[in-house]
């Protein structure tokens, strides 16, 4: 495979239920209950090896859903995703077991990735040092703040040296010093030619780090291209979106969902 990531016509459907009984009836009876919700609709894009791609879009646009699908955490409903190499997702608390200590989470994650006991013994001090958690490393993760969970997740993921690094808002929590340290580590990965996906609401970080931008709008691809081309258009949209009244935002969402419906109809998915 000559591409690092290849996403082809990917759709992700969830069911929204008004009650627990409705959920049970949908599982046990032939009749369909609940409302279909499409987090992604007919999404396609490709990442070359070494690409640094930023995912942007307002809340609810499908950025995290797409990140989870690429990293293999959740499956797509339809379409196809091809990933060349090991992908690691860094998100707040992603993959962490709350009842285990930070140290136990490190060991569990490394074992799941196929590392030997000897390799884990060598990696563990590096992960703990990078996380800056100190004595908290032996406390249950459920006692951690969101910033501490993000530190641990980031420290584990960058030290297991994945082929593809996916960072989903992991630098939006915690202190600026750790965020800067993490960005510097990501720049090292960039120099090594690794592929990265960066999800953030910080346009400043996007400008500093990303080469390409995928703009998602209510589960659909609005634009995809170089950061120089796409980010100015996205910035202008954000400024206009912030000025909208609640009724204007509702109309914008309604119009976007109508476009989504048309796209899904062309695929015979609704």
Number of C-alpha atoms within 10 A of each C-alpha: 9 9 15 21 22 18 19 16 16 21 24 22 15 13 12 13 15 10 9 9 11 14 16 12 14 16 12 9 9 8 8 13 18 15 11 13 11 21 19 29 28 22 20 17 15 16 19 14 17 18 21 25 26 30 25 26 22 15 12 14 20 25 26 18 19 24 22 20 17 24 20 16 13 13 16 20 15 17 15 15 20 14 18 14 12 13 21 24 25 27 24 24 22 17 13 22 16 15 13 16 20 28 19 18 23 23 19 16 19 21 14 8 11 10 16 10 12 8 12 19 12 10 18 17 12 13 24 21 11 19 22 15 18 10 9 16 20 14 16 17 24 16 13 19 14 16 18 23 26 25 28 28 27 25 22 25 21 19 14 16 14 18 19 26 23 25 24 23 17 26 26 18 17 16 11 11 9 17 16 12 12 20 16 12 13 19 14 12 20 17 10 10 14 21 23 26 23 25 26 20 17 12 16 9 15 22 15 10 18 21 15 23 26 23 24 23 23 23 26 24 19 15 17 20 15 15 22 13 13 18 23 12 13 19 12 10 13 13 10 10 14 10 10 12 10 10 9 12 14 12 12 14 14 12 12 15 17 12 15 19 16 13 16 17 11 10 14 8 13 10
